[in-house]
Amino acid sequence: MGQCTAIGGMGRQWPVAAAMLVLSGSALAEGPTAKPQPFGGIPLVRPHAGGPVSSAPASLAEIPGPACTIQQIPVFNAALVEARARLAVAVRLVRDEPAHPHVRQWFGNAPPQVVLGRLQRTATRLANTAGFDIHCNDPARCNAGVGGYVQVWSRVLHDAQGRPAVSYRVDEGQVIGVCPPFFRATMDGVGTRWGILIHEASHVAAETHDHAYVRTDSLALARANGARAAENADNFRLFVETLPRS
């Protein structure tokens, strides 16, 4: 039987500028015959039969999950595409200018190649989300201000004597989930929807941790311990969200 392991989740309150913003305008509603379209290579995510389609709540954050609805799919897809584009810029900056002040600001004295490798692995994982199930507003996971989370189901193989062969653990499935703060966030500034995806994908792809959250604590971590900053998910999110304009 597979084992469900929670890899990470943004478990603290987002900054007011991000988490407390409510989507303006009406929800992205489509007729009941509309079908979700593939966008940027992610798997189709379909609502439960009979789920809310044409009569969604005013805010996408209020639609109960865990199934993503037709109204939520375009929002997730747009964030995914933006995350891919921003990560590409971030990778180029670290690769071409490893001593750039922006790199040092967020990762201190960490080796740039370590930072680059984790950015590249995160970008690769988001470039193809095959194997990910996408969940939205799962009431079992979305609590205490969580913006998103990832889970991995894994199975440990055993040898002939029944002993676990830990070097042969097989990942059987992955979930990336987004919560109400994701739908309340914007696409600009800090605490963005696409930034949440970068944070969560880095847990799976680059084995990052949650040593610190938000700007102040993440900057302090970079000054105090570059090695830990280079394995902290929010340092990567904020590094990409605050890239200098070219």
C-alpha positions in Angstrom: 0.0 0.0 0.0 1.3 3.5 -0.8 2.3 5.9 1.8 1.1 9.5 1.7 3.8 11.9 2.7 3.3 15.6 3.0 6.3 17.3 1.5 5.5 20.9 2.2 2.9 23.5 2.5 2.9 27.3 3.0 1.5 26.9 6.5 1.7 30.5 7.8 -0.4 33.5 6.9 0.6 35.2 3.7 1.5 38.9 3.9 -1.6 41.1 3.9 -0.7 42.4 0.4 -1.1 38.9 -0.9 -3.3 36.7 1.2 -6.0 39.2 2.1 -6.7 40.4 -1.5 -10.0 39.2 -2.8 -10.5 38.6 -6.5 -12.2 41.5 -8.2 -15.0 41.0 -10.7 -17.1 38.0 -11.3 -15.8 34.4 -11.3 -14.7 32.9 -14.5 -17.9 31.2 -15.4 -18.6 29.0 -18.4 -21.7 27.3 -19.7 -22.4 23.8 -18.5 -21.3 22.3 -21.8 -17.9 23.9 -21.8 -14.9 21.6 -21.5 -11.5 22.3 -19.9 -8.9 22.8 -22.5 -5.2 21.7 -22.3 -3.0 24.7 -21.6 0.8 24.7 -21.5 1.0 20.9 -21.4 -0.7 20.3 -18.0 -3.1 17.4 -17.7 -6.8 18.2 -18.1 -8.4 18.8 -14.7 -12.1 18.1 -14.8 -14.8 18.9 -12.2 -16.8 16.2 -10.5 -20.0 15.4 -12.3 -22.7 17.7 -11.0 -20.1 20.1 -9.5 -20.4 23.8 -9.7 -20.1 25.0 -13.3 -22.4 27.8 -14.2 -23.5 28.8 -10.7 -20.1 29.3 -8.9 -19.8 31.4 -5.8 -18.7 35.0 -6.3 -15.1 34.2 -5.3 -13.1 31.2 -6.6 -11.7 30.9 -3.1 -15.2 29.8 -1.9 -15.7 26.9 -4.3 -15.3 23.7 -2.2 -12.8 21.0 -3.3 -10.8 19.0 -3.7 -11.8 18.7 -7.3 -10.9 21.8 -9.4 -13.8 23.2 -11.4 -14.0 24.7 -14.8 -14.0 28.1 -13.2 -10.7 27.5 -11.4 -8.8 25.7 -14.1 -7.9 28.9 -16.2 -6.6 30.6 -13.1 -4.4 27.7 -12.2 -3.2 27.4 -15.8 -2.4 31.1 -16.1 -0.3 30.9 -12.9 1.5 27.9 -14.2 2.5 29.5 -17.5 3.7 32.6 -15.6 5.7 30.5 -13.2 7.5 28.8 -16.1 8.3 32.2 -17.8 9.6 33.8 -14.6 11.7 30.7 -13.7 13.3 30.8 -17.1 14.4 34.4 -16.4 15.7 33.4 -13.0 17.7 30.5 -14.4 19.4 32.9 -16.9 20.3 35.4 -14.2 22.0 32.9 -11.9 23.7 31.1 -14.9 25.0 34.2 -16.6 25.6 36.5 -13.5 26.2 34.2 -10.5 27.6 37.1 -8.5 24.7 39.4 -9.2 23.6 41.3 -6.0 20.1 39.9 -6.4 21.5 36.4 -6.1 23.5 37.3 -3.0 20.5 39.1 -1.5 18.4 36.0 -1.4 21.0 33.2 -1.0 23.9 34.9 0.8 27.2 33.0 0.4 25.6 29.8 -1.0 27.4 28.4 -4.0 25.6 29.8 -7.1 25.7 26.3 -8.8 23.6 25.0 -5.9 21.0 27.7 -6.4 21.1 27.2 -10.2 20.6 23.5 -9.9 17.5 23.8 -7.6 16.0 26.5 -9.9 16.6 24.3 -12.9 15.0 21.3 -11.3 12.0 23.3 -10.2 11.6 24.7 -13.7 11.8 21.2 -15.2 9.1 19.9 -12.9 6.7 22.7 -13.7 7.5 22.4 -17.4 5.6 19.1 -17.5 3.1 18.4 -14.8 2.4 14.9 -16.0 2.0 12.7 -13.0 0.6 15.5 -10.8 -3.0 15.5 -9.7 -4.2 19.0 -9.2 -6.5 19.7 -6.2 -8.3 23.0 -5.4 -9.5 24.1 -1.9 -9.3 20.7 -0.3 -10.9 21.2 3.1 -8.8 18.5 4.6 -5.5 20.3 3.8 -6.5 24.0 3.3 -6.4 25.4 6.8 -4.5 27.9 8.9 -3.8 30.2 6.0 -2.1 27.5 3.8 -1.7 28.8 0.2 -0.7 25.5 -1.3 0.8 22.1 -0.6 2.3 19.0 -2.3 2.0 15.3 -1.4 3.8 12.3 -2.7 2.5 8.7 -2.5 5.4 6.3 -2.4 6.0 2.6 -2.0 9.1 1.0 -0.5 10.2 -2.2 -2.2 11.3 -5.2 0.0 14.0 -7.8 -0.5 13.5 -11.5 -0.4 13.7 -11.5 3.4 11.1 -8.8 3.7 13.5 -6.1 4.6 12.8 -2.6 3.2 15.1 -1.7 0.3 15.0 2.0 0.9 17.1 2.8 -2.2 14.3 1.4 -4.3 11.5 3.6 -3.1 9.0 4.2 -5.9 7.0 7.4 -6.2 3.5 6.3 -7.2 1.8 9.7 -7.5 2.0 13.3 -6.6 -0.5 16.0 -5.8 -0.1 19.7 -6.0 -2.9 21.5 -4.2 -3.9 25.1 -4.1 -6.0 26.7 -1.4 -8.2 29.8 -1.0 -5.2 32.2 -0.5 -4.0 31.1 -3.9 -7.2 32.3 -5.5 -7.2 35.5 -3.5 -3.6 36.3 -4.5 -2.8 38.4 -7.5 -0.4 37.9 -10.5 1.8 40.9 -9.6 4.1 41.8 -6.8 4.9 39.5 -3.9 2.8 36.6 -2.8 1.5 35.8 -6.3 -0.3 32.8 -7.5 2.6 31.7 -9.7 4.9 32.3 -6.7 2.9 29.8 -4.7 3.4 27.2 -7.5 7.2 27.8 -7.5 7.3 27.4 -3.7 5.4 24.1 -3.8 7.1 22.7 -6.8 10.5 23.3 -5.3 9.6 21.0 -2.4 9.2 18.1 -4.8 11.7 18.9 -7.5 14.6 20.4 -5.4 13.9 19.0 -2.0 13.5 22.4 -0.4 12.3 23.0 3.1 10.4 25.6 5.1 13.1 27.1 7.3 11.6 30.6 7.0 8.6 32.3 5.5 7.9 35.8 4.0 10.3 38.5 3.0 11.8 39.7 6.3 12.6 36.2 7.6 13.9 34.9 4.3 16.3 37.8 3.9 17.5 37.3 7.5 18.1 33.7 6.7 20.2 34.6 3.6 22.4 36.9 5.7 22.8 34.4 8.6 23.1 31.1 6.7 23.4 31.0 3.0 23.3 27.2 2.8 19.9 27.1 4.5 18.6 29.9 2.4 19.6 27.9 -0.7 17.3 25.1 0.5 14.4 27.3 1.7 11.3 27.3 -0.6 10.3 30.8 0.2 13.8 32.2 -0.7 13.3 30.7 -4.2 9.8 32.1 -4.4 10.8 35.6 -3.4 14.0 35.5 -5.5 11.9 34.9 -8.6 9.0 37.3 -7.6 11.5 40.2 -7.0 13.7 39.7 -10.0 15.2 43.0 -11.2 13.5 44.4 -14.2 15.6 44.2 -17.4 
